[in-house]
Amino acid sequence: MTLRVLGVDPGLTRCGIGVVDVEKNRRATMVAFGVVGTSPEQGLDQRLLVIANAIDEWLDRYEPHVMAVERVFSQLNVSTVMGVAQASGVVIAAAARRGIPVALHTPSEVKAAVTGSGTSNKDAVTKLVTKILRLDAPPRPADAADALALAITHAWRAGSGAYSGAYNEGAATTGPGSQSLTPAQRAWAEAEAKARRAR
């Protein structure tokens, strides 16, 4: 079975979107990516409407099994957090209307899954996403690469929860299947466990 994940890097000015198909052996293939942009000169209601309409179109066109969205982090400035949170809400609601499960992943979890280090920079993430998806050129802008990284991260979760279409926050990082994890996947699992403990 191939799992199709739609990743979203939410934001009011630029909302990255990426769709990835991942096989049971973790081989990932890029389906599509893009960025939805809105202008600060537009009213908030119109900006959210643009994002909502775009997400609706992507969900209808690509019919993902699950959506992966970056978890909002509070160390950003307040205005940035508000914009990201508002965009996230619109995106999550669009998936909920279709009965599509939604997974939230922190930036450090995504970095650890893709690069093996939770402190990698955006360039490192983009480089590894390009390699993992066997692309001829890096996906641009960085928001699109981040969305693809989110999709890959969710599909590479330990255990079979991702492939059943369910988001299992307590996915096992030890036990019978854990020995098959790559170093990057183990680092990601550790980052995820740390994030859960900090909530």
KADARA-V299536 format. One record per residue. N is the residue number from 1. SS is DSSP state (2 for helix, 1 for strand, 0 for the rest). Layout:
n=N ss=SS
n=N ss=SS
This chain:
n=1 ss=0
n=2 ss=0
n=3 ss=1
n=4 ss=1
n=5 ss=1
n=6 ss=1
n=7 ss=1
n=8 ss=1
n=9 ss=1
n=10 ss=0
n=11 ss=0
n=12 ss=0
n=13 ss=0
n=14 ss=1
n=15 ss=1
n=16 ss=1
n=17 ss=1
n=18 ss=1
n=19 ss=1
n=20 ss=1
n=21 ss=1
n=22 ss=1
n=23 ss=0
n=24 ss=0
n=25 ss=0
n=26 ss=0
n=27 ss=0
n=28 ss=1
n=29 ss=1
n=30 ss=1
n=31 ss=1
n=32 ss=1
n=33 ss=1
n=34 ss=1
n=35 ss=1
n=36 ss=1
n=37 ss=1
n=38 ss=0
n=39 ss=0
n=40 ss=0
n=41 ss=0
n=42 ss=0
n=43 ss=0
n=44 ss=2
n=45 ss=2
n=46 ss=2
n=47 ss=2
n=48 ss=2
n=49 ss=2
n=50 ss=2
n=51 ss=2
n=52 ss=2
n=53 ss=2
n=54 ss=2
n=55 ss=2
n=56 ss=2
n=57 ss=2
n=58 ss=2
n=59 ss=2
n=60 ss=2
n=61 ss=2
n=62 ss=2
n=63 ss=0
n=64 ss=0
n=65 ss=0
n=66 ss=1
n=67 ss=1
n=68 ss=1
n=69 ss=1
n=70 ss=1
n=71 ss=0
n=72 ss=0
n=73 ss=0
n=74 ss=0
n=75 ss=0
n=76 ss=0
n=77 ss=0
n=78 ss=2
n=79 ss=2
n=80 ss=2
n=81 ss=2
n=82 ss=2
n=83 ss=2
n=84 ss=2
n=85 ss=2
n=86 ss=2
n=87 ss=2
n=88 ss=2
n=89 ss=2
n=90 ss=2
n=91 ss=2
n=92 ss=2
n=93 ss=2
n=94 ss=2
n=95 ss=2
n=96 ss=2
n=97 ss=2
n=98 ss=0
n=99 ss=0
n=100 ss=0
n=101 ss=1
n=102 ss=1
n=103 ss=1
n=104 ss=1
n=105 ss=1
n=106 ss=0
n=107 ss=2
n=108 ss=2
n=109 ss=2
n=110 ss=2
n=111 ss=2
n=112 ss=2
n=113 ss=2
n=114 ss=2
n=115 ss=2
n=116 ss=0
n=117 ss=0
n=118 ss=0
n=119 ss=0
n=120 ss=0
n=121 ss=0
n=122 ss=2
n=123 ss=2
n=124 ss=2
n=125 ss=2
n=126 ss=2
n=127 ss=2
n=128 ss=2
n=129 ss=2
n=130 ss=2
n=131 ss=2
n=132 ss=2
n=133 ss=0
n=134 ss=0
n=135 ss=0
n=136 ss=0
n=137 ss=0
n=138 ss=0
n=139 ss=0
n=140 ss=0
n=141 ss=0
n=142 ss=2
n=143 ss=2
n=144 ss=2
n=145 ss=2
n=146 ss=2
n=147 ss=2
n=148 ss=2
n=149 ss=2
n=150 ss=2
n=151 ss=2
n=152 ss=2
n=153 ss=2
n=154 ss=2
n=155 ss=2
n=156 ss=0
n=157 ss=0
n=158 ss=0
n=159 ss=0
n=160 ss=0
n=161 ss=0
n=162 ss=2
n=163 ss=2
n=164 ss=2
n=165 ss=0
n=166 ss=0
n=167 ss=0
n=168 ss=0
n=169 ss=0
n=170 ss=0
n=171 ss=0
n=172 ss=0
n=173 ss=0
n=174 ss=0
n=175 ss=0
n=176 ss=0
n=177 ss=0
n=178 ss=2
n=179 ss=2
n=180 ss=2
n=181 ss=0
n=182 ss=0
n=183 ss=2
n=184 ss=2
n=185 ss=2
n=186 ss=2
n=187 ss=2
n=188 ss=2
n=189 ss=2
n=190 ss=2
n=191 ss=2
n=192 ss=2
n=193 ss=2
n=194 ss=2
n=195 ss=2
n=196 ss=2
n=197 ss=2
n=198 ss=2
n=199 ss=0
